[in-house]
Amino acid sequence: MSKTSVVLTSTFYPMSISRFFERALRRRDDIELLTAGPYTGTWIPWSGGMHLPSEYAIAPDIRWLRMRSKPASRAGFRFL
């Protein structure tokens, strides 16, 4: 049986809604899943931020660097 490749991108913090999608996709035998995005570790941004136990912090397959506060055009990036 061939598998469908799926890339799930999100900001990965514990208990985000993307974690529910990730779990559902990982349960399927016909899906090959790759996760990618910024990762906050045990920290969640709600109510000024808090840390949850490490068992809830699951890193994505590919971690992206956190976004800069400056727009990309001012940060030295060029778009083609």
Order of alpha helices (4+ residues) and beta strands (2+ residues): beta-alpha-beta-beta-beta-beta
